Amino acid sequence: MLQIDLEKLEFWQGDACNLKPHFKNYDLIIAINLLDRLYDAELFLRDMAKRLNKDGKKIYSQETINKILNDEFELVETPFEVEFVIQEHIRKYQHTFSQFSVWKKL
């Protein structure tokens, strides 16, 4: 399982398909519950290669990823299920499971 140094953890909000150039040199990128909501998921996936350090890893939900990532990344962990809850508003929560995979930049 991945070890994450919480002191290096940052949260940013923005357009995932139009990230600014200063978002780079990451050891890990996590895109949870994101790909199916993007207007161009393939653009986002291809853009991540230039934002990761060598040997950097990214975590994505599994849909259509293999054909997009195989040229620049290697699958390093068998896909696994992650359970999470999204608070939609004060009295409504969404409980769901997503399948994830971990990829290493070549």
N, C-alpha and C positions, 0 to 999 in steps of 0.2 A: 504494500500500500504506500502511497505517496506521503512523504513527510513535508509539511509546510511550515516555514518560519513565519509566524504571525506578525513579527516586527516588520517584515518586508511586505506584508499584505496591504494592498490599496484597493479602494472602491472608486470607480469613476462612472459617470453616466454620460451617454452621448449616442450618436448614430453609429452603430456597429459596422455599417457598410461604408462609412466615410470618416474613419478615425484620423485624427491629426498625426503628423509625422513624429511628434515627440513621444508617442506611445510605442516604445520599442525596448529591446534588451530585456525581455521577460524570461524567467525560468519556467513559468507555468501560466497558461491561459485557461480559464474555466468559462465555458459558455453553456450555462444550465438553462434549460427551458427557453432557448433562444432561436435556434435555427428555423423552426417552423413559423416563427413570427417575423422573420426578416423579409424584406422585399427582394433581396438578392443573396441568398445563403451561400451560393457558390463563390461570389465575390468576397464575402467575408472569410470563408475558409481558405481561399487562395492567398488572401492578404495576410493571414496570420504567420506564414513562413518568414516574412521579412521582419516580423515583430518579436520573434523568439530568439534567444541566445542559442548557440550551437548546443545540441543535446537537450534543448528545451522541450517541454511537454505541453500538450493541450488536452483538455477534456471536453468532449462534445457528446450530445445525444447522437444516436447511431444512424439516423436516416440518411441514405444516399452518400454517406461520407467516404466509403472505401474507394469508389471510382474517382473522387475528387482529390483525395489525399495521397494515394499510393505513389505518385511520382516524387513527392518531396518529404514524405513521412513514412515511418514504419510503425505498425501496430505493436505495442509492447505489453498490453494487458488484455486478456479476454474481456469482451464486453460484460458489464455488470449492471445490476439494478440499483437505483438510488431512490429512496422514498423522501418526499418533501411536501411541505404545506405552504400554500400561497394565501395570504390574507387579501381578499378582494375588496372588502370594506369592513366596517366595525363588527358586523354580525355574520359575515359570510367568509368561509375558508374553502379552498380547493385542496383536497388531499390527492396526491397522484404519485405515480412511479415513472421514472424515465430510465432508459437504457443508455449507458455511457461507455465510452472507450477511451483509452489513453494512447496517444501517438507521440513518437519521438522524431524530431527533425533530423533528416539525413545529412 
